[in-house]
Amino acid sequence: MKKIVAGIGFEITGMFMVLCSVVITGLNIQNTTSWNTSIGRYWTTAINMGMIPICIIGFVLLTAGIAFSLWGIFSKSDQ
């Protein structure tokens, strides 16, 4: 049960980190006047604002949360 609760906590935290970084980047995309055409306007804005590490950490937490939840669901009970 502890693994499931920890997994849900990681999933929620990771989801909020990814969601907030996407929303903040999307709101500030209008302030980007010049961008690299190979990666596009969105990713140039994300790099300039420093949102890439936050998004990566969010994806790692989300993946770890899913792994913990599945591990807790399919593991043997202690009882």
KAJOHU-V651901 format. One record per residue. SS is DSSP state (2 for helix, 1 for strand, 0 for the rest). PHI is phi in whole degrees, -180 to 180 (none if undefined). Layout:
# KAJOHU-V651901
((SS	PHI) (SS	PHI))
This chain:
# KAJOHU-V651901
((0	none) (2	-65) (2	-67) (2	-68) (2	-66) (2	-64) (2	-63) (2	-64) (2	-63) (2	-64) (2	-63) (2	-66) (2	-64) (2	-64) (2	-63) (2	-67) (2	-65) (2	-66) (2	-62) (2	-66) (2	-67) (2	-68) (2	-67) (2	-64) (2	-65) (2	-64) (2	-71) (0	-98) (2	-66) (2	-70) (2	-84) (0	-85) (0	-95) (0	-131) (0	-146) (0	-80) (0	-71) (0	-73) (0	-104) (2	93) (2	-70) (2	-63) (2	-71) (2	-64) (2	-64) (2	-63) (2	-68) (2	-65) (2	-88) (0	79) (0	-88) (2	-64) (2	-62) (2	-66) (2	-66) (2	-65) (2	-62) (2	-62) (2	-66) (2	-65) (2	-65) (2	-64) (2	-66) (2	-65) (2	-64) (2	-65) (2	-64) (2	-63) (2	-63) (2	-66) (2	-63) (2	-68) (2	-70) (2	-95) (0	-83) (0	-72) (0	-75) (0	-79) (0	-81))
